[in-house]
Amino acid sequence: LSVRRLRALALAYRDFDDVPKGGWGGNGDLETNMTVITVVGIEDPLRPSVPGAIAECHKAGIDVRMCTGDALTTAVAIAKGCRILRGSDLGEGGQPKTGFAMTGAEFDDRVHLKDSSKPETVRRVFDPEINDAVDRLAEPFLLDEAGNKVLDQKIFDDLWPTLRVLARCQPEDKVCHRYYGILSYIRLSSHSQSL
């Protein structure tokens, strides 16, 4: 489904004889022992103007990037459909070249420093075997005095020019990646103007 830009939606039910202990809201046990009726694919189609608008951005020298909560395969299919990922960004079999599309968890793992002086903690990490983000024990990120993750600027600068699609992003990922991108653009612009 995700290769065709469809989002999977499972429809399921469970019978209850009484109101569950703790009520209907916020009880994680409500979504267990369910009977699946069907799984459907729903499409949130691109507006017809989107590919043209992205093409205009490309003509103006603007690299369009996509941050989404969608699965990586869905995000890649959407990015191809609206031409965020162009032919030169794709390798064999039409898949993005290395570094052109990844999950927010993979991006975090690659561009942020880790704190080896602290014990492992459960956090979101990229699992290459399933090509998705999972929660598991991993080295914690190194934090600055304000509690923000410390960026490895060299790795970020190497990765940013080709990165087009970030999938499985959390809301804070979208803000952080936008912030890093703007800072990188300002730094590069200032550098090129001083030459």
C-alpha positions as CSV (number, residue, x, y, z in Angstrom):
1,L,0.0,0.0,0.0
2,S,2.7,2.5,1.0
3,V,4.5,2.2,-2.4
4,R,1.3,3.5,-4.0
5,R,1.1,6.5,-1.6
6,L,-1.7,4.8,0.3
7,R,-2.0,4.9,4.1
8,A,-3.1,1.7,5.7
9,L,-6.1,1.9,8.0
10,A,-7.2,-1.2,10.0
11,L,-10.8,-1.5,11.1
12,A,-11.4,-3.6,14.1
13,Y,-13.9,-4.1,17.0
14,R,-14.2,-5.7,20.4
15,D,-17.4,-6.5,22.3
16,F,-17.7,-5.3,25.9
17,D,-20.3,-6.5,28.5
18,D,-19.7,-3.5,30.7
19,V,-17.9,-0.2,30.8
20,P,-14.2,-1.1,31.3
21,K,-12.5,-0.4,34.5
22,G,-11.1,3.1,34.2
23,G,-13.7,4.1,31.6
24,W,-13.4,4.5,27.9
25,G,-10.6,7.1,27.7
26,G,-6.9,6.6,28.1
27,N,-7.1,2.9,28.9
28,G,-4.5,1.0,26.7
29,D,-6.3,-2.3,27.3
30,L,-9.2,-1.2,25.2
31,E,-7.2,-1.8,22.0
32,T,-6.3,-5.5,22.8
33,N,-8.1,-8.7,21.9
34,M,-9.7,-7.0,18.9
35,T,-11.2,-8.6,15.8
36,V,-9.9,-7.1,12.6
37,I,-12.6,-6.6,10.0
38,T,-10.4,-5.3,7.2
39,V,-7.4,-3.2,6.2
40,V,-7.9,-0.5,3.7
41,G,-5.7,1.9,1.9
42,I,-6.6,5.5,1.9
43,E,-5.1,8.2,-0.3
44,D,-4.6,11.8,0.5
45,P,-4.0,12.9,-3.1
46,L,-1.6,15.6,-4.0
47,R,-3.2,18.9,-5.1
48,P,-2.7,19.2,-8.8
49,S,-0.7,22.4,-8.3
50,V,1.9,20.8,-6.1
51,P,4.3,19.3,-8.7
52,G,4.3,22.5,-10.6
53,A,5.0,24.6,-7.5
54,I,7.9,22.3,-6.6
55,A,9.2,22.6,-10.2
56,E,9.1,26.4,-9.9
57,C,11.0,26.2,-6.6
58,H,13.7,24.0,-8.4
59,K,13.9,26.6,-11.2
60,A,14.5,29.3,-8.6
61,G,17.3,27.2,-7.0
62,I,15.3,26.2,-4.0
63,D,15.7,22.6,-2.7
64,V,12.3,21.4,-1.4
65,R,12.5,19.0,1.5
66,M,9.8,17.0,3.1
67,C,9.3,16.1,6.8
68,T,6.4,13.8,7.5
69,G,5.0,11.3,10.0
70,D,4.4,8.8,7.1
71,A,6.3,5.6,6.8
72,L,9.4,5.8,4.7
73,T,8.0,4.0,1.7
74,T,4.9,6.2,1.7
75,A,7.0,9.3,2.0
76,V,9.3,8.3,-0.8
77,A,6.2,7.5,-3.1
78,I,4.7,10.9,-2.3
79,A,8.1,12.7,-2.8
80,K,8.4,11.0,-6.2
81,G,4.9,11.9,-7.2
82,C,5.4,15.6,-6.5
83,R,9.0,15.6,-7.8
84,I,10.7,16.4,-4.5
85,L,12.7,13.3,-5.4
86,R,13.9,13.7,-9.0
87,G,15.4,11.2,-11.4
88,S,18.9,12.2,-10.4
89,D,18.1,11.5,-6.7
90,L,17.1,7.9,-7.5
91,G,19.3,4.8,-8.0
92,E,18.6,1.3,-9.1
93,G,15.0,0.2,-9.0
94,G,13.9,3.8,-8.6
95,Q,14.9,3.9,-4.9
96,P,16.4,7.0,-3.4
97,K,20.2,7.1,-3.4
98,T,21.9,6.8,0.0
99,G,21.3,9.9,2.1
100,F,18.3,11.2,0.0
101,A,15.5,9.8,2.2
102,M,15.6,8.5,5.8
103,T,13.6,8.4,9.0
104,G,13.8,11.1,11.6
105,A,15.4,8.5,13.9
106,E,18.1,7.7,11.4
107,F,18.8,11.4,10.9
108,D,19.0,11.9,14.7
109,D,21.4,9.0,15.1
110,R,23.6,10.2,12.3
111,V,23.9,13.9,13.1
112,H,23.8,14.1,16.9
113,L,26.6,13.2,19.3
114,K,26.1,10.4,21.8
115,D,27.1,10.5,25.5
116,S,29.1,7.3,26.2
117,S,29.6,8.4,29.8
118,K,26.0,7.6,30.6
119,P,24.1,4.3,30.7
120,E,22.0,3.2,27.8
121,T,18.4,4.5,27.8
122,V,15.3,3.6,25.8
123,R,15.0,6.0,22.9
124,R,13.9,6.0,19.3
125,V,16.5,4.5,17.0
126,F,16.6,3.5,13.3
127,D,16.5,-0.2,12.7
128,P,18.0,-1.0,9.2
129,E,16.5,-4.5,9.2
130,I,13.0,-3.2,9.1
131,N,13.9,0.2,7.6
132,D,11.9,2.0,10.4
133,A,12.2,3.6,13.8
134,V,11.8,1.6,17.0
135,D,12.2,2.2,20.7
136,R,15.1,0.3,22.2
137,L,18.1,0.6,24.5
138,A,20.8,2.8,23.0
139,E,23.4,5.3,24.0
140,P,21.8,8.6,25.1
141,F,22.4,11.7,23.1
142,L,24.9,14.2,24.4
143,L,23.0,17.3,25.7
144,D,24.2,20.9,26.0
145,E,23.7,23.1,29.1
146,A,20.2,23.9,27.9
147,G,19.2,20.2,27.4
148,N,19.4,20.2,23.6
149,K,21.0,17.5,21.6
150,V,24.5,18.4,20.5
151,L,24.9,18.4,16.7
152,D,27.9,17.0,14.9
153,Q,28.2,19.9,12.5
154,K,30.5,18.1,10.0
155,I,28.2,15.1,9.6
156,F,25.2,17.4,9.3
157,D,26.9,19.5,6.7
158,D,27.8,16.4,4.7
159,L,24.3,15.0,4.9
160,W,22.1,18.1,4.4
161,P,22.9,18.9,0.7
162,T,21.4,15.6,-0.5
163,L,18.6,15.0,2.1
164,R,15.2,15.4,0.5
165,V,12.8,13.3,2.6
166,L,12.5,12.7,6.4
167,A,9.9,10.1,7.3
168,R,8.4,8.9,10.6
169,C,9.2,12.4,12.0
170,Q,7.8,13.4,15.4
171,P,6.6,17.0,15.8
172,E,9.9,18.1,17.5
173,D,11.9,16.6,14.5
174,K,10.1,18.9,12.1
175,V,11.0,22.0,14.1
176,C,14.6,20.9,14.7
177,H,15.2,20.0,11.1
178,R,13.8,23.3,9.9
179,Y,15.9,25.1,12.4
180,Y,19.1,23.3,11.3
181,G,18.3,23.8,7.7
182,I,17.9,27.6,8.1
183,L,21.1,27.8,10.1
184,S,23.0,25.8,7.5
185,Y,21.6,28.0,4.7
186,I,22.5,31.2,6.5
187,R,26.0,29.9,7.2
188,L,26.5,28.8,3.6
189,S,25.1,32.1,2.2
190,S,27.4,34.1,4.5
191,H,30.4,32.0,3.5
192,S,29.7,32.4,-0.2
193,Q,29.2,36.2,0.1
194,S,32.5,36.6,1.9
195,L,34.4,34.9,-0.9
